[in-house]
């Protein structure tokens, strides 16, 4: 897999390749921090071959470390899971607001 890209807003984009020699790849799912599984998008719109490229984009994540799990399924019903840890940096708050005396 490629390294995840952290967007300035705190979202994560990850592209990955699944390879299977004898049985086609039929689906891929992902989740963040043990949450609900979501479907990853095949690059060619259909998961039906022994080599498939997928991508995923998360919602905005809070600062800190997060675990992204990716699970790939083949036509025989078998699956394989990979885990990637990403770190969302603290957002730059910009200028400190000036305080006015009363």
BATI-866765 format. One record per residue (C-alpha): x, y, z; residue in one letter. Coordinates in steps of 0.001 Angstrom, whole numbers, plus 500000, padded with zeros to 6 digits. Example, Ala and Ser with C-alpha at 12.3 -4.5 7.8 and 13.67 -1.06 7.14 Angstrom:
% BATI-866765
512300495500507800A513670498940507140S
% end
This chain:
% BATI-866765
500000500000500000X501011503608499637X501499505880502592X498285507580503670X497866511254502786X496545513491505569X494595516447504165X494839519879505825X491308519430507236X492281516154508990X490781513695506504X492871510738505297X493208509415501738X494746506003501139X495315504147497865X496272500472497884X496697497463495595X495353493962496264X496899490985494464X495603487407494248X497086484848491851X494322482281491241X491044483814492389X489840487353491582X489614490106494169X485921490905494600X485737493590497311X487608495697499839X486411497360503031X487950499756505525X487295501217508956X488872503705511343X489538502964515016X487380499810515059X484298501612513724X481821500567511037X483186498921507880X482787500892504635X483427499850501025X486622500958499289X486314502140495688X487961500063492944X489965502332490614X488305500782487537X484821500778489159X484653496957489337X486548494493491552X486853491443489304X490504490592488656X493617489268490365X495082492765490707X492864495603491894X493626499173492896X491406500708495574X491109504068497294X489394505375500387X488788508747501986X487876509167505632X485826511908507204X487730514563509138X489485512901512083X490436514555515376X494118515163516115X496091512186517376X496867508637516228X494248506577514394X494173503014513078X492906502388509550X492126498726508800X491733497516505227X490180494115504484X490269492583500987X488050489684499866X488580487186497048X486047485174495057X486561482109497294X485312484032500330X488742484413501930X489983487740503255X493196489446504305X493504492475506590X496211495144506794X496482497871509431X497937501354508951X498457503912511723X498049507570510820X498647510643512926X496571513774512520X498556516832513617X497061519607515729X495531522276513534X497223525646513404X494938527946515335X496372531012513614X496864534235515515X496091534415519200X493130536749519657X493928540069521267X492277540758524633X490790544176525325X490804545616528802X487502546650530336X
% end
